[in-house]
Amino acid sequence: MSAQKTIRQLLETGDMVWAPCIYDCVSARVAEICGYNAILLSSCELEFALNGIPAGLANWEEFVWSATRFR
């Protein structure tokens, strides 16, 4: 999966931007199949997936690592 448009381009068209919260590659692919035109990396859901509890234990490196996996 690769970005077809930037958020700026989506906003400039005037159309609605539908962005479900995702936390892994599978949920990103499901959002793409369902026709969403954007995705949002959810910090709470990502932490729950990584640690089992959303307790604020993830750091920026883990968020950046996760975001690079969605290309």
Sequence and secondary structure as in RCSB ss.txt:
>XXXX:A:sequence
MSAQKTIRQLLETGDMVWAPCIYDCVSARVAEICGYNAILLSSCELEFALNGIPAGLANWEEFVWSATRFR
>XXXX:A:secstr
   SS HHHHHHHT      EE SHHHHHHHHHTT S  EE HHHHHHHHHSS SS   HHHHHHHHHTT 
